[in-house]
Amino acid sequence: MSGIMSIIKEAAVGSFLSVRQIAFIVIPLMVFMEILKDAGILEKIANLFSPLVKIYGMKKESGFPLVIGIIIGLSYGAGVIFRSAREDKLPKRDLYLITYFLVCAHAVFEDTAILMAIGASGALLLSTRLLAAAFFTYLASRLIDGKARKLSAAESRMLDNER
Amino acid sequence: MQNTQKHLSADTVKRGLIAGADVTWQLARIVIPIYFIVTFLKHTPVLNAISILFSPLMRLFGLPGKAAIVLVLGNAVNLYAAIGAMVSLSLTYKEITVLSIMLSFCHSLPVETALAKKIGLSAFNVIGVRIGLAILSGIAFNLLLR
């Protein structure tokens, strides 16, 4: 019986300490994020980084929902994506690439903060995730273009391709 | 996201505190039960059996066999469930970092795949890419970190 009591005590203390440790990091982070939103800084950051999506051959307007999704998260990001898709008439290609990027990297600060709180390396986590998502999205953009080109050039290729 | 003019106020901080408390609550209600379950399993032969079963696979990432529980919970449920398992398993810094990187690419598959499908991506591709990135990063960081 004392064995079971000590297991319960171990779990109760351990889980409480873990949650408390995470709360100490997550609550200030969420306050900070709200300040970023309300001070219009989030929007400025999104506008600053959105031209970068030209690397992927995307419209400049597609950068905004992408950056918002990376910072805030997938479900909130999806709302912004649907709205921008309607208002800015984003092409399907852009929508797909935004979503591919976001399934690999979303809510990056929140996730990183929580995992850092339990002992992971935050810098490594954040940089790996963003770089891998960026690189993968680049590959996906080339792949999509390759497919489109292949379709349109299928006929001439059949004639030209000697090998 | 309405077009109403936003400005900083006491309300901003209040909303942040509520959002933070909400995340903490969502996390606590998953982390605490998982922590209890894993702690109980630690005192039974079950955890050991899982460890032995998965250790050949998990060695690929430099992880102990029991870490398979973290990956399964993270993908089938969500990140919080994985965290509950991670904190109760007493892992090292390297193990936690490798698991965190793997999980950050690939987690909550049922919910997030549904969302990607709604936007029009193929579920098969999305899951394939995410699992692929998780496996590659797991192998790479096992070799890179010490």
Interface residues (C-beta under 8 A of the other chain):
Chain A: G3 I7 I8 E10 A11 A12 G14 S15 F16 S18 V19 I22 A23 V26 I27 P28 L29 M30 V31 F32 M33 E34 I35 K37 D38 A39 G40 L74 S75 A78 G79 V80 I81 R83 K92 L95 Y96 T99 Y100 V103 C104 A105 E110 D111 T112 I114 L115 I118 G119 A120 S121 L124 L125 T128 R129 A132 F136
Chain B: M1 K6 H7 L8 S9 T12 V13 R15 G16 L17 A19 G20 A21 V23 T24 L27 A28 V31 I32 Y35 F36 T39 F40 H43 L79 I83 G84 M86 V87 S88 Y93 I96 T97 L99 S100 I101 L103 S104 F105 E112 L115 A116 K118 I119 G120 L121 V126 V129 R130 L133 S137 F141
